Amino acid sequence: MANDSYRVDLDRLDEVVKKLNNVLKDMQSASGKAKSGTHLPEGALGKGFEEEGELRKTHDELKGFIEQKVLNKLERLIDDLQKKTSKTHGAYQDQEQNTSNAMNKGHTSSQNKYS
């Protein structure tokens, strides 16, 4: 019963890694759209009114904030989480293999002893 409380489902961890990779790809796509798909060229809002320059400047500032403070931070967070989850998966997988090898060694040696 104690073994069940410490059991790690490697398939679930692998699934989490794959889902995080998909989220990261989606975030990179959104980041690309934010950078290239939201350009506001001069004159796009009209010409000859005082607020046009201020609107474009504010748009550029907000665009920069979204790119740097929101999307880039989210991408780094998701990438870090994916890497750590993948590393954890590998460590548990290695430990599971080591345990299996140790148990097989013990089983093999006890068979030889009594055969």
N, C-alpha and C positions, 0 to 999 in steps of 0.2 A: 504493500500500500504506500509506503514511503517513496518508492520509485515513481509511482504515478504522479505524485505532487511535484516532482522535479523534471518531469518529461517535457521536452520541447518538440513541438510539431514543426519539423524542418520544411515540410511542404507549405505550411502556412507562412513561414518566414520567407520562403522563396516567392510565394505569391505576393507578399508585401513588397519585396524588392522589385518585382515586375510592375506592380501598380505604381510604385514611386517613380520608376523609370518613365512610365506613361505620363504621369503628372508632370514630370520634369520636361518631357518633350512638348506637352501642351503649354507649359509656362514659357518655354523658349519661343514657341510660335506666337504666343500673346505678346511677348517682349518684342519680337520682330515687328509685329503689327503696330505696336505702340511707337516704335522708332520710325518706321517708314510709312505707315498708313495714316498718320495723324499730322502730317505737315500742313501748316497753314501759311501759304505763300502771301506775299504782299499783294494787296488788292482783292483778295478772295472775299473779304467782307464788304467790299465797296471802296470807293476812293473819295477823298475830299472832305472827310469829317475827322474831327479832332481825336476821337476815341479809337480810331482804327489802329494806330500804332500801339496804344496801350493794351488793346484787346489781344493783338498778336504777341506782345511781350508777355502778358499774363498767361496766354495759351502756352508759350514756350516754357515758361517757368513751371507751370503745372505739368506739362509733358515731361520735363526733366525730373520733377519730383516723383512722378509715377514710375518712370523708368528706373531711377536710382534708389529711391527709398522704399518702393513697394515691390516692383517686379524683380529687380536684382537681388534684393534681400530674400524674397520668397524662393527664388531659384537657388540661392546659396543654401538656404535652410533645407530645402527638399533634397538637394544634392548631398548635403552632409548627412541627412537622415538615411538616404538610400545607401551611402557608403558604409555607414555604421551598421545598418541592418544587414547588409551583405557580409560585412566582416564578422558580425555576430553569428550569422548563418554558417559561415565557414568554420568558425571556432567550435560551434556545437557539432557540426558534421565531423570535424577532425576528432573531437572527444568521443563521439559515438563510435567512430571507427577504432580508436585506440581501445575503448572499453570492449568492443566486440573482439578485437584481436587478443586482448588479455584473457577474455573468457574462453576463447577458442584454444589458446595455449594451455590454460589450466585444464580444460576438458581433454585435450589431446594427451597431455602428460599423465593425467589420471587414468586414461584408457590404457596407455602403455604400461603403467605401473601394475595394473590388475590383469592384464591379458596373459 
